[in-house]
Amino acid sequence: MIVEKNKEYIVDIIDNGYEGEGIAKIEGFTIFIPGAIKGEKIKIEAAEKVVPN
């Protein structure tokens, strides 16, 4: 699957990273969201396209 640039996604923050950023998954890809807190459900816009290798 591909994460499309500029597409909006609704994600669940499943954990927090070392620097406090929220961690979510989109199509198996790990996404880091500054200022998000574990347990939140938020809408984000992908800043770049991500494709599997």
Secondary structure, DSSP 8 states (H G I E B T S, - for coil): --B-TT-EEEEE--EE-TTS-EEEEETTEEEEETT--TT-EEEEE-SS-B---
